[in-house]
C-alpha cells in the first residue's frame, strides 16, 4: 500500500474511532446564536493578516524570550493598536488577538508565567479599543467587527493552555482560533476541551497541513478527513494557515467535500502566508504581491471559504486588496428594485422588440442569427496614436464587413482606462460619424466605480448619446500599485442589480425611484442588455446561479470569458434556449502569453494547447498557431449553433481580422 492510500485508510479509521469515542459536543444556546458564525454564513468574511511578521517589520527584532511579541500588549499597546487600526482601515472585519504564544508554557520560559491572564486580557482590550476608535473616525462604516482569540501550538500540554483559554473567553473573545498546529492530536484535544465548556464560544481549528512540493505531494491528513475530525471534536470552523497560497486553495477545494461541510454543520477558513516557493517551469518562484492575494481571496471565497485572512507576511496592503476583491462578489447597498407594472406586462406580453434598431448586433441577437463582436480595450493615456489605432480598427471592420459590434471594456483589471462612452464619442469624431453609427458599439459597464445615483446618470447619458447596448459587469477591484493613490471600490450595485434596474425601470420609462423619465412613460430607454459568464469558474454552481439570476433580471445576451476547452461550454448549454450565448474566443499570441493566461483563476487552458504553440521556435509561427486555434474554435461554435462569438485579440488588429475573415467566407 503506498503512502497516500495508507494515509487515506488511517484517516478513515481515525474518523470512525473519534466519532465513537468523542461524539459531537452538544452546542450551547449562545453558540447557536453566535453573531460571528451568522456573519460567516452570510458570505466570505475577511480577517486581518500576520501580526507577528508585521511586528518584526515595524521593530526589526525577532521574537525571543527577551523580546516577547505578546508582552508588547502590556509594554507598548499603541504599537498593537496601530496594527489593528491599519487592518480595519484596509477592510478587515475580524481581528486576531496578539496572543499566539501567550500560554503558560511559553510565557514561563520567557519569565512571564505570572502574566498569562494580563497579557491575554490586554490583547482583547486593545482590539476593542481599536474598533471603537475606527468607528468613531469612520462613522459611515457600518461593518460589524469581531475579535477572535489566537492560540498557537507552543503549549506542552492541554492543561498549559487553561489560563489562556479562560482569559480569552472571560474577556469576551467572539471565537477562539487554534492556529498553526502540526500536531493534530493536540489540536483536536484542545478543540474538545474548549467546545465542552458551558461558556464556549465558536472554535476555529486550524492546522498547518502541508503536502510538500514536487510530484510526490501527500497530505499528512486529507483535507476532507481533517474537516470531519475537527467537526467531531466540536469545531464550528475547520481551516488551514501558515502555508503557501496554492496549498490553502487546494485545501478549501478538497475540504469542501466533507459531509459536515456539505450539510452546513461546519464552515471553512483559510489564512495562508503571502507567498511560498512553487515550481513554475524550471524555476522555484514565489508570488506574494497584494494583487495576487486579492485574487486568491476571491478564489478561496468562490471555493467555499467562509473566513479568509492571512498569516506570515500578509500585511494591510494585502488585506486591502483582499477586501476589494471580496467586495466585487457582493454589493454594499443592495438596490433591489421591484419589477414595475410596465415591465411585468412587457414580459408577459412581449411586443416586437424595438431594440432591433440599435444595430446589426442587436438585430441578429433578437432574430436568432449568428452575431460577432470584437473586444476593444480602452487606452490609459493621452497618446493620440492610441486613439488613431482604435478608430482605424473600427473603420477596417466596417469597411470589410467583418463584425456586427465592437465592445469596449470598462476599467479592465481595475486600471484607469478611458471610459467606454468617451471612447465611443472620440471614435465617432475621428470617423466623422455624425448621423448614425455604421457599427454597433457595446459599452461594458462596471458597477465598481459608481454609486446608485451615478449609475442612473451615466446610463441616461449613454441613452441620449445613442449608446444603446450595454454589457453589465460587477467589475474588478481598483488596481493598487506604488504609483497610484488609494482608490475605493464602491460596488453599490452588482451586475444582477444593474441588469434588473435597466430592464425593469429605465427600459419601461421609470427612473430608479419609480418616477417617469422625461415626464412620461413613453420616454423610456431601449437598451440591449448583456452580461458575462465564467464557464470555468471555480465555484461553477454559484456562477450558474448568478447566471440564472441575471437572465431572470432581464439579460438579453451573455458573453463568456475566454474558453479553450469546448467541454467547458456544457455548463451553460442548458440556458441557450433562454438567452443568446456568445462563447469567448481569445487569440493566443505566443507560448508565454498562453502560460500567463493559464495562471488566471477560473481559466482552463490545457498544457496541450500551450505545447501546440511551444513546438514553434519562431514568435511569428507561435502567433500563427494561436490564430489557427482561434479560427477552429470560432467555426466550431458557429457549427454548434451558438448565438455568435466574442473575439478577444490581445495580439493585434491584424490577428483579429484573420480570424474574422474566415467567418465571413
C-alpha positions as CSV (number, residue, x, y, z in Angstrom):
1,X,0.0,0.0,0.0
2,X,1.5,3.4,-1.0
3,X,1.8,6.3,1.4
4,X,-1.2,8.2,0.1
5,X,-3.5,5.2,0.3
6,X,-2.2,4.4,3.8
7,X,-2.9,8.0,4.9
8,X,-6.4,7.8,3.5
9,X,-7.2,4.4,5.2
10,X,-5.8,5.5,8.5
11,X,-7.7,8.8,8.3
12,X,-11.0,6.9,7.8
13,X,-10.2,4.7,10.8
14,X,-9.3,7.7,13.0
15,X,-12.6,9.5,12.0
16,X,-14.6,6.4,12.9
17,X,-12.9,6.0,16.3
18,X,-13.1,9.7,17.0
19,X,-16.8,9.7,16.4
20,X,-17.3,6.7,18.5
21,X,-15.2,7.8,21.5
22,X,-15.9,11.5,21.2
23,X,-19.4,12.2,19.9
24,X,-20.2,15.7,18.6
25,X,-20.4,18.0,21.7
26,X,-23.8,19.4,22.3
27,X,-24.0,23.0,21.1
28,X,-24.8,25.6,23.7
29,X,-27.5,28.1,23.0
30,X,-25.2,31.1,22.7
31,X,-23.0,29.1,20.2
32,X,-26.0,28.5,18.0
33,X,-26.9,32.2,18.2
34,X,-23.3,33.4,17.6
35,X,-23.2,36.6,15.6
36,X,-19.8,35.7,14.5
37,X,-21.0,32.5,12.9
38,X,-24.0,34.3,11.4
39,X,-21.6,36.7,9.7
40,X,-19.6,33.8,8.3
41,X,-22.8,32.2,6.9
42,X,-23.8,35.4,5.0
43,X,-20.7,35.4,2.8
44,X,-17.0,35.3,2.9
45,X,-15.7,37.4,5.8
46,X,-12.2,38.9,5.9
47,X,-9.8,38.6,8.8
48,X,-6.6,40.5,9.3
49,X,-3.1,39.4,8.4
50,X,0.0,38.2,10.3
51,X,0.6,40.2,13.4
52,X,4.0,38.6,14.2
53,X,5.6,39.4,10.8
54,X,4.3,42.9,11.0
55,X,5.7,43.4,14.4
56,X,9.1,42.3,13.1
57,X,8.7,44.7,10.1
58,X,7.9,47.6,12.5
59,X,10.5,46.8,15.2
60,X,13.3,45.0,13.3
61,X,13.5,42.5,16.2
62,X,12.8,38.8,16.1
63,X,10.6,37.3,18.8
64,X,12.7,35.8,21.7
65,X,12.4,35.3,25.4
66,X,13.9,38.8,25.8
67,X,11.5,40.4,23.3
68,X,8.3,38.5,23.6
69,X,5.8,39.8,21.0
70,X,2.8,39.0,23.2
71,X,4.3,41.1,26.1
72,X,4.1,44.2,23.8
73,X,0.4,44.1,24.8
74,X,1.5,45.5,28.2
75,X,4.7,47.3,27.3
76,X,3.6,49.2,24.1
77,X,-0.1,48.7,23.5
78,X,-0.2,51.6,21.0
79,X,2.0,49.6,18.6
80,X,-0.5,46.7,18.6
81,X,-3.5,49.1,18.3
82,X,-1.8,50.8,15.3
83,X,-1.6,47.4,13.6
84,X,-5.3,46.8,14.3
85,X,-6.2,50.3,13.0
86,X,-4.3,49.7,9.7
87,X,-6.1,46.3,9.3
88,X,-9.5,47.9,9.9
89,X,-8.8,50.7,7.5
90,X,-7.8,48.1,4.9
91,X,-11.2,46.4,5.2
92,X,-10.7,43.6,7.8
93,X,-13.8,42.8,9.9
94,X,-12.2,40.1,12.1
95,X,-9.2,40.9,14.3
96,X,-7.0,38.2,15.7
97,X,-5.5,38.9,19.1
98,X,-1.8,39.2,19.7
99,X,-1.8,36.1,21.9
100,X,-0.3,33.4,19.7
101,X,2.3,32.3,22.3
102,X,0.5,33.7,25.4
103,X,0.1,30.3,27.1
104,X,1.6,29.2,30.4
105,X,4.4,27.0,28.9
106,X,5.9,29.7,26.6
107,X,5.4,32.7,28.9
108,X,7.0,30.8,31.8
109,X,10.1,30.2,29.6
110,X,10.2,33.9,28.9
111,X,9.9,34.7,32.6
112,X,6.3,36.0,32.3
113,X,4.4,32.9,33.6
114,X,2.5,35.0,36.1
115,X,1.2,37.4,33.4
116,X,-0.8,35.0,31.3
117,X,-4.2,36.5,32.3
118,X,-2.9,40.1,32.0
119,X,-1.4,39.6,28.5
120,X,-4.5,37.9,27.1
121,X,-6.9,40.4,28.7
122,X,-4.9,43.3,27.4
123,X,-5.0,41.8,23.9
124,X,-8.8,41.8,23.8
125,X,-9.0,45.3,25.3
126,X,-6.6,46.7,22.7
127,X,-8.6,45.2,19.9
128,X,-11.9,46.5,21.2
129,X,-10.4,50.0,21.6
130,X,-9.1,49.9,18.1
131,X,-12.5,49.0,16.8
132,X,-14.2,51.8,18.8
133,X,-11.7,54.4,17.6
134,X,-12.1,53.2,14.0
135,X,-15.8,53.5,14.1
136,X,-15.5,57.0,15.6
137,X,-13.2,58.1,12.8
138,X,-15.3,56.4,10.1
139,X,-18.9,56.8,11.3
140,X,-20.3,55.7,7.9
141,X,-18.6,52.3,8.2
142,X,-21.5,50.0,9.2
143,X,-19.3,46.9,9.4
144,X,-19.6,44.6,12.4
145,X,-16.1,43.8,13.6
146,X,-15.3,40.6,15.6
147,X,-12.3,39.8,17.8
148,X,-11.1,36.2,17.9
149,X,-8.6,34.9,20.4
150,X,-5.4,33.4,18.8
151,X,-3.9,30.3,20.4
152,X,-0.7,28.8,18.9
153,X,0.9,25.4,19.2
154,X,3.6,26.1,21.7
155,X,1.9,24.7,24.8
156,X,3.4,21.5,26.2
157,X,0.0,20.0,27.4
158,X,-3.7,20.8,27.1
159,X,-3.6,21.9,30.7
160,X,-0.9,24.5,29.9
161,X,-3.5,26.4,27.8
162,X,-6.1,26.5,30.5
163,X,-5.4,30.0,31.9
164,X,-5.1,31.5,28.4
165,X,-8.4,29.9,27.3
166,X,-10.2,31.1,30.4
167,X,-8.9,34.7,30.0
168,X,-9.8,34.9,26.3
169,X,-13.3,33.6,27.0
170,X,-13.9,35.7,30.1
171,X,-12.8,38.9,28.4
172,X,-15.2,38.5,25.5
173,X,-13.5,36.8,22.5
174,X,-16.1,36.2,19.8
175,X,-14.4,33.0,18.9
176,X,-11.2,31.0,19.7
177,X,-8.7,30.4,16.8
178,X,-6.4,27.4,17.3
179,X,-3.8,28.1,14.6
180,X,-0.7,26.7,13.0
181,X,-0.9,23.3,14.7
182,X,1.0,20.5,13.0
183,X,0.2,18.1,15.9
184,X,-3.4,17.4,15.0
185,X,-3.9,15.2,18.1
186,X,-3.1,18.2,20.3
187,X,-5.3,20.5,18.1
188,X,-8.3,18.2,18.4
189,X,-7.8,17.7,22.1
190,X,-7.9,21.4,22.6
191,X,-10.9,21.7,20.4
192,X,-12.8,19.2,22.5
193,X,-11.6,20.9,25.8
194,X,-12.9,24.3,24.7
195,X,-16.1,23.1,23.0
196,X,-17.3,21.1,26.0
197,X,-17.2,24.2,28.3
198,X,-20.6,25.8,29.2
199,X,-19.4,29.2,28.2
200,X,-17.7,28.1,25.0
201,X,-17.5,30.5,22.0
202,X,-17.1,29.0,18.5
203,X,-13.8,27.2,17.9
204,X,-11.8,27.6,14.7
205,X,-9.5,24.6,14.3
206,X,-6.6,25.5,12.0
207,X,-3.9,23.0,11.1
208,X,-0.7,23.9,9.2
209,X,-1.1,20.9,6.8
210,X,1.4,20.9,4.0
211,X,1.6,18.2,1.3
212,X,5.1,19.5,0.2
213,X,6.2,20.3,-3.3
214,X,7.0,18.4,-6.4
215,X,5.4,15.3,-7.9
216,X,5.2,13.3,-4.6
217,X,2.8,15.6,-2.7
218,X,1.0,13.8,0.1
219,X,-1.3,15.5,2.6
220,X,-0.5,14.4,6.2
221,X,-4.2,14.1,6.6
222,X,-6.6,14.6,3.7
223,X,-8.4,17.9,4.0
224,X,-11.9,16.4,3.9
225,X,-10.8,13.9,6.6
226,X,-9.4,16.7,8.8
227,X,-12.6,18.7,8.4
228,X,-14.7,15.7,9.6
229,X,-12.3,15.1,12.5
230,X,-12.5,18.8,13.5
231,X,-16.3,18.7,13.4
232,X,-16.4,15.6,15.6
233,X,-14.2,17.4,18.1
234,X,-16.7,20.3,18.3
235,X,-15.2,22.9,15.9
236,X,-17.5,25.3,14.2
237,X,-14.9,26.1,11.6
238,X,-12.1,24.0,10.2
239,X,-9.2,25.6,8.4
240,X,-5.6,25.9,7.3
241,X,-3.0,28.6,7.9
242,X,0.8,29.3,7.6
243,X,1.0,27.6,4.3
244,X,1.6,28.7,0.7
245,X,-1.4,30.3,-1.0
246,X,-1.9,27.5,-3.5
247,X,-1.9,24.9,-0.7
248,X,-4.6,26.8,1.1
249,X,-6.6,26.9,-2.2
250,X,-6.3,23.2,-2.6
251,X,-7.3,22.6,1.0
252,X,-10.5,24.5,0.6
253,X,-11.5,22.7,-2.6
254,X,-10.9,19.3,-1.0
255,X,-12.3,20.0,2.4
256,X,-15.5,21.3,0.8
257,X,-16.3,17.6,0.0
258,X,-16.6,16.7,3.7
259,X,-20.2,15.7,4.7
260,X,-20.2,18.1,7.6
261,X,-19.4,21.0,5.2
262,X,-21.9,20.0,2.6
263,X,-24.7,19.8,5.1
264,X,-23.8,23.2,6.6
265,X,-22.7,22.0,10.1
266,X,-19.1,23.1,9.5
267,X,-17.6,26.2,7.9
268,X,-14.2,26.5,6.3
269,X,-11.4,29.0,6.7
270,X,-8.0,29.8,5.1
271,X,-5.3,32.1,6.3
272,X,-2.3,31.5,4.0
273,X,1.1,33.2,4.0
274,X,1.7,35.9,1.4
275,X,3.9,33.6,-0.7
276,X,5.8,30.4,-0.9
277,X,8.1,28.7,-3.3
278,X,6.4,27.0,-6.3
279,X,7.9,25.3,-9.3
280,X,7.0,27.3,-12.4
281,X,8.7,25.9,-15.4
282,X,12.3,25.2,-14.4
283,X,12.4,27.6,-11.6
284,X,11.2,27.8,-8.0
285,X,9.4,31.2,-7.8
286,X,7.2,32.9,-5.2
287,X,4.2,35.1,-5.7
288,X,3.4,37.4,-2.9
289,X,2.2,40.8,-4.2
290,X,-1.0,42.3,-2.9
291,X,-3.0,41.9,-6.1
292,X,-2.2,38.2,-6.1
293,X,-3.5,37.8,-2.6
294,X,-6.6,39.7,-3.7
295,X,-7.4,37.3,-6.5
296,X,-6.6,34.4,-4.1
297,X,-9.1,35.8,-1.6
298,X,-11.9,35.8,-4.2
299,X,-10.8,32.3,-5.3
300,X,-11.0,31.0,-1.8
301,X,-14.4,32.6,-1.3
302,X,-15.7,31.2,-4.5
303,X,-14.4,27.7,-3.5
304,X,-16.4,27.8,-0.2
305,X,-14.2,29.5,2.4
306,X,-16.5,31.4,4.9
307,X,-13.5,33.2,6.5
308,X,-10.4,34.4,4.7
309,X,-7.4,36.1,6.2
310,X,-3.6,36.0,6.2
311,X,-0.7,34.6,8.1
312,X,3.1,35.4,7.7
313,X,3.9,38.5,5.6
314,X,0.2,39.2,4.9
315,X,0.0,42.9,5.9
316,X,-2.5,45.7,5.5
317,X,-1.6,46.3,1.8
318,X,-2.5,42.7,1.1
319,X,-5.7,42.9,3.3
320,X,-6.8,46.0,1.3
321,X,-6.6,44.1,-2.0
322,X,-8.3,41.1,-0.5
323,X,-11.1,43.3,0.8
324,X,-11.6,44.9,-2.7
325,X,-11.7,41.5,-4.5
326,X,-14.2,40.1,-2.0
327,X,-16.4,43.2,-2.3
328,X,-16.5,42.6,-6.1
329,X,-18.6,39.5,-5.3
330,X,-21.2,41.4,-3.4
331,X,-22.8,44.8,-3.3
332,X,-23.0,47.2,-0.4
333,X,-26.3,48.9,-0.8
334,X,-28.4,46.1,-2.3
335,X,-30.6,48.1,-4.6
336,X,-33.3,45.5,-5.1
337,X,-35.7,47.3,-7.4
338,X,-39.1,45.7,-7.8
339,X,-40.4,44.9,-11.3
340,X,-42.6,47.8,-12.4
341,X,-46.1,47.0,-13.7
342,X,-45.0,48.1,-17.2
343,X,-42.0,45.7,-17.1
344,X,-44.3,42.8,-15.9
345,X,-46.7,43.5,-18.7
346,X,-43.9,43.7,-21.3
347,X,-42.5,40.3,-20.1
348,X,-45.9,38.7,-20.1
349,X,-47.0,40.1,-23.4
350,X,-43.8,40.9,-25.4
351,X,-44.3,43.1,-28.4
352,X,-42.0,43.2,-31.5
353,X,-38.7,44.3,-30.0
354,X,-37.9,47.9,-31.0
355,X,-34.3,47.3,-29.8
356,X,-33.5,45.6,-33.1
357,X,-32.9,49.1,-34.4
358,X,-30.0,49.5,-32.0
359,X,-27.7,47.9,-34.6
360,X,-26.7,44.8,-36.5
361,X,-25.6,43.0,-33.4
362,X,-28.9,43.6,-31.5
363,X,-31.0,42.7,-34.6
364,X,-29.2,39.4,-35.0
365,X,-29.4,38.6,-31.3
366,X,-33.2,39.1,-31.3
367,X,-33.7,37.3,-34.7
368,X,-31.5,34.3,-33.7
369,X,-28.8,34.9,-36.2
370,X,-25.0,34.5,-35.7
371,X,-23.6,37.7,-34.3
372,X,-19.9,38.7,-33.9
373,X,-18.4,41.2,-31.5
374,X,-14.8,42.2,-31.2
375,X,-13.3,43.4,-27.9
376,X,-11.5,46.7,-27.7
377,X,-9.5,47.7,-24.7
378,X,-9.7,51.4,-24.0
379,X,-6.3,53.3,-23.7
380,X,-5.0,54.7,-20.4
381,X,-3.2,57.8,-21.6
382,X,-3.3,60.8,-23.9
383,X,-1.3,59.4,-26.8
384,X,-3.2,60.3,-30.0
385,X,-1.8,57.3,-31.7
386,X,-3.7,55.0,-29.4
387,X,-7.0,56.7,-30.5
388,X,-6.0,56.6,-34.2
389,X,-5.3,52.9,-33.9
390,X,-8.7,52.1,-32.4
391,X,-10.5,54.3,-34.9
392,X,-8.7,52.6,-37.7
393,X,-9.7,49.2,-36.2
394,X,-13.4,50.2,-36.3
395,X,-13.1,51.6,-39.8
396,X,-11.5,48.5,-41.2
397,X,-14.0,46.2,-39.5
398,X,-16.8,48.3,-41.0
399,X,-15.2,48.5,-44.4
400,X,-14.7,44.8,-44.8
401,X,-18.0,43.8,-43.0
402,X,-16.1,41.6,-40.5
403,X,-18.2,42.1,-37.3
404,X,-21.5,43.4,-36.0
405,X,-20.2,45.2,-33.0
406,X,-17.1,46.4,-31.1
407,X,-17.4,46.1,-27.3
408,X,-15.3,48.4,-25.2
409,X,-14.0,47.3,-21.8
410,X,-14.7,49.4,-18.7
411,X,-11.7,49.6,-16.3
412,X,-10.5,46.1,-17.2
413,X,-8.3,44.6,-14.3
414,X,-9.2,47.7,-12.3
415,X,-6.9,50.0,-14.3
416,X,-7.8,53.7,-15.0
417,X,-8.8,53.3,-18.7
418,X,-10.7,55.9,-20.7
419,X,-14.5,55.3,-20.1
420,X,-16.3,53.5,-22.9
421,X,-18.8,56.3,-23.5
422,X,-16.0,58.8,-24.0
423,X,-14.1,56.5,-26.3
424,X,-17.2,56.0,-28.5
425,X,-17.6,59.7,-28.9
426,X,-13.9,60.1,-29.8
427,X,-14.1,57.4,-32.4
428,X,-17.2,58.9,-33.9
429,X,-15.5,62.2,-34.2
430,X,-12.4,60.6,-35.8
431,X,-14.5,58.8,-38.4
432,X,-16.9,61.7,-38.9
433,X,-20.0,59.6,-38.0
434,X,-22.5,62.4,-37.4
435,X,-25.8,60.9,-38.3
436,X,-25.6,57.3,-37.2
437,X,-23.1,54.6,-36.3
438,X,-22.0,52.2,-39.0
439,X,-21.3,49.6,-36.4
440,X,-22.9,48.8,-33.1
441,X,-20.9,49.8,-30.0
442,X,-21.3,47.7,-26.9
443,X,-20.2,49.6,-23.8
444,X,-19.1,47.4,-20.9
445,X,-20.5,48.9,-17.7
446,X,-18.7,48.2,-14.4
447,X,-20.6,48.8,-11.2
448,X,-17.4,49.2,-9.2
449,X,-16.9,52.9,-9.7
450,X,-20.4,54.3,-9.3
451,X,-22.9,54.7,-6.6
452,X,-26.6,54.1,-7.4
453,X,-27.3,57.7,-8.4
454,X,-24.2,57.8,-10.7
455,X,-25.3,54.5,-12.4
456,X,-28.6,56.1,-13.4
457,X,-26.9,59.3,-14.5
458,X,-24.4,57.5,-16.7
459,X,-27.0,55.2,-18.3
460,X,-29.2,58.2,-19.2
461,X,-26.1,59.9,-20.7
462,X,-25.5,56.8,-22.8
463,X,-29.1,56.8,-23.9
464,X,-29.1,60.4,-25.1
465,X,-25.7,59.9,-26.8
466,X,-27.1,56.9,-28.8
467,X,-25.2,54.2,-27.0
468,X,-27.9,51.6,-26.7
469,X,-26.1,48.3,-26.0
470,X,-24.6,47.9,-22.5
471,X,-22.9,44.8,-21.1
472,X,-23.1,44.9,-17.3
473,X,-20.3,43.5,-15.0
474,X,-19.7,43.9,-11.3
475,X,-16.1,44.9,-12.2
476,X,-12.6,44.1,-11.0
477,X,-11.3,45.9,-7.9
478,X,-9.2,49.0,-8.3
479,X,-5.6,48.3,-9.3
480,X,-3.2,49.1,-6.4
481,X,0.4,49.9,-7.1
482,X,3.1,52.2,-5.6
483,X,2.5,54.7,-8.4
484,X,-1.3,55.1,-7.7
485,X,-3.0,56.6,-4.7
486,X,-5.6,54.5,-2.9
487,X,-8.8,54.1,-4.8
488,X,-12.0,52.9,-3.2
489,X,-14.3,50.3,-4.7
490,X,-17.9,51.4,-4.5
491,X,-20.0,48.3,-5.5
492,X,-23.4,49.8,-4.7
493,X,-24.9,47.6,-7.3
494,X,-23.7,44.3,-8.7
495,X,-24.3,43.1,-12.2
496,X,-27.6,41.4,-11.4
497,X,-29.0,44.6,-9.8
498,X,-27.7,46.7,-12.7
499,X,-29.5,44.5,-15.2
500,X,-32.8,44.5,-13.3
501,X,-32.7,48.3,-12.8
502,X,-32.2,48.8,-16.5
503,X,-34.6,46.2,-17.8
504,X,-37.5,46.8,-15.4
505,X,-37.1,50.5,-14.7
506,X,-35.3,52.6,-17.4
507,X,-36.4,50.5,-20.4
508,X,-40.0,50.9,-19.4
509,X,-39.8,54.7,-18.7
510,X,-39.2,54.8,-14.9
511,X,-36.1,56.0,-13.0
512,X,-34.6,54.1,-10.1
513,X,-37.1,55.7,-7.8
514,X,-40.1,54.7,-9.9
515,X,-40.7,58.1,-11.3
516,X,-41.5,58.7,-15.0
517,X,-38.4,59.5,-17.1
518,X,-38.8,62.8,-19.0
519,X,-42.2,63.4,-17.6
520,X,-44.0,60.4,-19.2
521,X,-43.6,56.7,-19.6
522,X,-43.1,56.9,-23.3
523,X,-39.6,58.4,-22.8
524,X,-38.1,55.0,-21.6
525,X,-34.7,53.9,-22.8
526,X,-34.3,50.8,-25.1
527,X,-31.0,49.3,-24.0
528,X,-29.9,45.9,-25.3
529,X,-28.6,44.3,-22.1
530,X,-25.6,42.0,-22.0
531,X,-23.8,40.2,-19.2
532,X,-20.8,37.9,-18.6
533,X,-20.3,34.3,-17.5
534,X,-17.2,32.2,-16.5
535,X,-17.7,28.7,-17.8
536,X,-14.7,27.5,-15.9
537,X,-15.4,29.3,-12.6
538,X,-14.0,27.5,-9.5
539,X,-17.4,27.5,-7.9
540,X,-19.4,26.7,-11.0
541,X,-22.6,26.1,-9.1
542,X,-22.6,29.7,-7.7
543,X,-21.7,31.0,-11.2
544,X,-24.7,29.2,-12.7
545,X,-27.0,30.6,-10.0
546,X,-25.7,34.1,-10.8
547,X,-26.4,33.5,-14.5
548,X,-29.9,32.3,-13.8
549,X,-30.5,35.5,-11.7
550,X,-29.1,37.7,-14.5
551,X,-31.4,36.1,-17.0
552,X,-34.4,36.5,-14.7
553,X,-33.4,40.1,-14.2
554,X,-33.6,40.8,-17.9
555,X,-30.3,40.0,-19.7
556,X,-30.7,39.6,-23.5
557,X,-27.3,38.0,-24.2
558,X,-24.3,36.5,-22.5
559,X,-20.6,36.8,-23.4
560,X,-18.4,34.3,-21.8
561,X,-14.8,34.6,-20.6
562,X,-12.3,33.1,-23.0
563,X,-12.8,29.4,-23.3
564,X,-10.1,27.0,-24.5
565,X,-11.9,23.7,-23.9
566,X,-15.1,23.1,-25.8
567,X,-16.3,20.8,-23.0
568,X,-16.5,23.8,-20.6
569,X,-19.4,25.3,-22.6
570,X,-21.6,22.4,-21.5
571,X,-22.1,24.2,-18.2
572,X,-24.1,27.0,-20.0
573,X,-25.7,24.8,-22.7
574,X,-29.0,24.4,-20.7
575,X,-29.5,28.2,-20.9
576,X,-29.2,28.5,-24.7
577,X,-33.0,28.5,-25.1
578,X,-33.4,31.3,-22.6
579,X,-30.8,33.7,-23.7
580,X,-28.3,34.3,-26.6
581,X,-24.9,33.0,-25.6
582,X,-21.6,34.1,-27.3
583,X,-18.6,32.0,-26.4
584,X,-15.4,33.9,-25.8
585,X,-12.6,33.2,-28.2
586,X,-9.1,34.6,-27.4
587,X,-6.2,34.8,-29.9
588,X,-3.1,33.5,-28.1
589,X,-0.1,35.4,-29.4
590,X,2.7,33.3,-28.0
591,X,3.7,30.5,-25.7
592,X,4.5,32.9,-22.9
593,X,1.1,34.6,-23.4
594,X,-0.6,31.3,-23.1
595,X,1.3,30.5,-19.9
596,X,0.2,33.8,-18.4
597,X,-3.4,33.2,-19.3
598,X,-3.3,29.7,-17.8
599,X,-2.4,31.2,-14.5
600,X,-5.6,33.3,-14.3
601,X,-8.1,31.8,-11.8
602,X,-11.1,30.2,-13.5
603,X,-9.3,29.7,-16.9
604,X,-8.8,26.1,-18.0
605,X,-6.0,26.3,-20.6
606,X,-4.6,22.9,-21.0
607,X,-0.9,22.1,-21.4
608,X,-1.6,20.6,-24.8
609,X,-2.7,24.0,-26.1
610,X,0.5,25.6,-24.7
611,X,2.5,22.8,-26.2
612,X,0.9,23.3,-29.6
613,X,2.4,26.9,-29.6
614,X,5.7,25.9,-27.9
615,X,6.7,23.5,-30.7
616,X,7.4,26.5,-32.9
617,X,10.6,28.4,-32.1
618,X,9.6,31.5,-34.1
619,X,7.3,34.1,-32.5
620,X,5.5,34.6,-35.8
621,X,4.9,30.9,-36.1
622,X,3.6,30.8,-32.5
623,X,1.2,33.6,-33.3
624,X,0.0,31.8,-36.5
625,X,-0.7,28.7,-34.4
626,X,-2.7,30.8,-31.9
627,X,-4.7,32.3,-34.8
628,X,-5.4,28.9,-36.3
629,X,-6.6,27.6,-32.9
630,X,-9.0,30.6,-32.6
631,X,-10.3,30.0,-36.1
632,X,-11.1,26.4,-35.3
633,X,-12.9,27.4,-32.1
634,X,-14.9,30.1,-33.8
635,X,-16.0,27.8,-36.6
636,X,-16.9,25.1,-34.2
637,X,-19.1,27.4,-32.2
638,X,-21.0,28.5,-35.3
639,X,-21.5,24.9,-36.5
640,X,-22.8,24.0,-33.0
641,X,-25.4,26.7,-33.2
642,X,-24.2,29.2,-30.6
643,X,-25.6,32.7,-31.0
644,X,-22.3,34.1,-32.0
645,X,-18.7,34.7,-30.9
646,X,-17.0,37.3,-28.7
647,X,-13.5,37.7,-30.1
648,X,-10.6,38.9,-27.9
649,X,-7.3,39.6,-29.7
650,X,-4.5,41.0,-27.5
651,X,-2.1,40.2,-30.3
652,X,-3.2,42.8,-32.9
653,X,-6.0,44.0,-35.1
654,X,-4.3,42.0,-37.9
655,X,-4.7,38.8,-36.0
656,X,-8.3,39.5,-35.2
657,X,-9.0,40.3,-38.9
658,X,-7.5,36.9,-39.9
659,X,-10.0,35.1,-37.7
660,X,-12.9,37.3,-38.7
661,X,-12.2,36.9,-42.4
662,X,-12.6,33.1,-42.2
663,X,-16.0,33.6,-40.6
664,X,-17.1,35.9,-43.5
665,X,-16.1,33.3,-46.1
